[in-house]
Amino acid sequence: MRAPSTRQRIQAIIALVCLAALILLVVAALLRNPAILVVGIVGLLVTAWGAWWAITEQMPRRAVGVVVAVVGLILILFGLIRGITNTESAILQGVLVIALVGLAASQARLALVRGLHESDTVAAAAPQHPVLIANPKSGGGKVEKFDLVTKARAQGVEVVLLNPGDDLEQLARDAIARGADCLGMAGGDGSQALVASVATEHDLPFVCISAGTRNHFALDLGLDRADPSAGLIAFSEGVERRIDFATIGYEKDGVAEERLFVNNASMGVYATIVQEEGYRDAKRQTSLELLPQLLGNQDEPFDLQFTAPDGTAVDGAFVILVSNNPYVMGPKLDVSQRRSITTGQLGVFAVTATTGAEAAKLVTRTAVGMGARDPNLFDFATEEFTVKSRSGSAFVGVDGEALELPTPLVFRIHPGGLRIRVPEDSTQRLQRRHARNVGVGSLLRVAAGKPMT
């Protein structure tokens, strides 16, 4: 992202000064009355939350933010009226509070608005020979349900159906051998990753069509998961952007190999469940909400070892999740989603404990935002991460695909390594997602002359 202008830096500084003055004014005015002071502080928090939504979000969230900010202001004004015996002084300070809130919010928005609306997409000529590989069985038959084959061919896209027994990777390579200059995949996340890896190998653009069951990759790309056919426009009228991808590297029979993934690779409880027959028909039962139950049935930690960025050596973990860019964790509206897939970092989430029951309690506390300081919880971002095992192998769920791989496993991030074509309207969803990653720290960065994220 671009560095902020001098005007934006000044606006950020004004917003921060107004915010600090607002806090000092309310606390100082109500300090003699602890009960009313609590009301004022709650009002400050509610106002700040609502104002921030009004600053960073788009409709309808922006309207909600305005309403919440007004409620917070009412609480503050109520506290001033009840806490200050001099009516004229209370009114004067109330007017000052409203002025500070308005000035802080407006200057913050002006300081951040350019960064909020910046896009990493570029215009790109439509491919001359696009090829879409479609899995008719994926997502319970979405290819047929949404008539993807007919609609794709109507746009001049060659469609290749993945039949039982076909080698998906070979189909993608054969398409390139026939002159394909853009590859697409209508299927689940594992299939998306495999075709994307072939496209990346040849530096070709890739199109994701959300015809799988969960479509996590499509969600984090800002695509319409309810209607996979809406994504077909990316072939002919889409824009192009570069996003990160991750790889898991290992050595097999003396040969170094790498496997690309677009979402995550899981080890421990999740990886064991993925190995079970029937997993594909019961993915919802392996979601994060049921993780405590899954952990509670596991007595012993798994044979997994890693070293955290602070040098802590971890021996035995119940869960290790390595993601292509960090997931949102804790009690947030977009939990288990990625606000960006262009940070240039892996996300690592791991849980260790003596027993599965202890690990389950930790995961439950984490889900409500109470596990951040627990020494058995590891949640960090890094560019490279290694997992070992004494047995020399480990079960791994790579974008939902069940694998057993030789250890050590070396995970790496590849910033901007994947060319991807998306519908132009997806950029608006991405901007809304990006805005949720903006906080007061972003204002501080702009004030210091740095890009806000």
Secondary structure, DSSP 8 states (H G I E B T S, - for coil): -----HHHHHHHHHHHHHHHHHHHHHHHHHTT-HHHHHHHHHHHHHHHHHHHHHHH--TTHHHHHHHHHHHHHHHHHHHHHHH-S-HHHHHHHHHHHHHHHHHHHHHHHHHHHHHHH----B-----SSEEEEE-TTGGGTHHHHTTHHHHHHHTT-EEEE--TT--HHHHHHHHHHTT-SEEEEEE-HHHHHHHHHHHHHTT--EEEEE-SSS-HHHHHTT--SS-GGGGGHHHHH-EEEEEEEEEEEEEETTEEEEEEESSEEEEEHHHHHHHSTTGGG-GGGGSGGGHHHHHHT--S-EEEEEE-TTS-EEEEESEEEEEES----SS-TTTTS-S-S-SS-EEEEEE--SSHHHHHHHHHHHHTT--TT-TTEEEEEESEEEEB-SSSEEEEEETTEEEEEES-EEEEEEEEEEEEEE-TTHHHHHHHHHHTT--HHHHHHHHTTS---
